[in-house]
Amino acid sequence: MSSTAPPRVLTIAGSDSGGGAGIQADLKAMLALGVHGMSVITAVTAQNSLGVQGYWELPAEAVRAQFRSVVDDIGVQAVKTGMLASIELVETVADLLSGVDAPVVVDPVGVSKHGDALLAAEAVATVREKLLPVATVVTPNLHEVTQLTGRTVEDESQMLAAAEALLDLGPRWVLVKGGHLAGEAADLLYGGPGEVHWYRAPRYDNRHTHGTGCTLASSIAAGLAKGESLPEAVGSAKEYITGAIAGGFALGAGIGPVDHAWRWR
């Protein structure tokens, strides 16, 4: 007996050999949230709990072929982007996404949890100029806010101005993540005047937070694919990532991953 396929979400990102972030985190989050995850791999990383030991980009031709294979046959109801590594890959992905009639969640990955660069410095301008204008929502952490706008956010009162600066770069919405600030874990979703949404959660004393950004962005994409409005999708994603952080576990000698299966344990 055949059953109806679940909503389909495509992640365009790098592979994390340690399983905590990147494509692996995206697919785990999508499974946990009831959507069918598909992938376009942009780069392969050698990565573990201690950091990123190396990465190798795939050719633009391989990225384009993966994308066309999935989109032309299976179709997508939301797309999430993560590690894009180089100018050529950012341009390739931006061009592909400009022809897709589905919401696009852009996680502007610049560095790993350990501080290892995952985007060539010269590619930041290309993200700003080519990728952000095709985004339904962009989800930077505070380091990425600085990378993209030059603004430093040191407390919650500066988050709105940062969101306004990012919105001027072309996305429909901006989610500024305040996880690196002290106090509550507060995120700001901004879509212009009158479209200001704050999301707050308790901060857990848990250093095992590898994969938080990837997981949050994938979770938002999952919500959008299921038909939630963006503020609803961010709210349900915030609830999911908060539980995953609370359940984060030690793995290896360094920073462990969040628990994508926390609702099942």
Salt bridges, closest charged atoms under 4 A:
ASP16 OD2 - HIS210 NE2 2.96
ASP26 OD2 - LYS80 NZ 2.91
ASP72 OD2 - ARG68 NE 2.92
GLU91 OE2 - LYS130 NZ 3.48
ASP107 OD1 - LYS177 NZ 3.96
GLU156 OE1 - ARG200 NH2 2.80
GLU184 OE1 - ARG200 NH1 3.47
ASP187 OD2 - LYS238 NZ 2.92
GLU195 OE2 - ARG172 NH2 3.23
GLU239 OE2 - ARG263 NH2 3.95
ASP259 OD2 - ARG265 NE 2.73
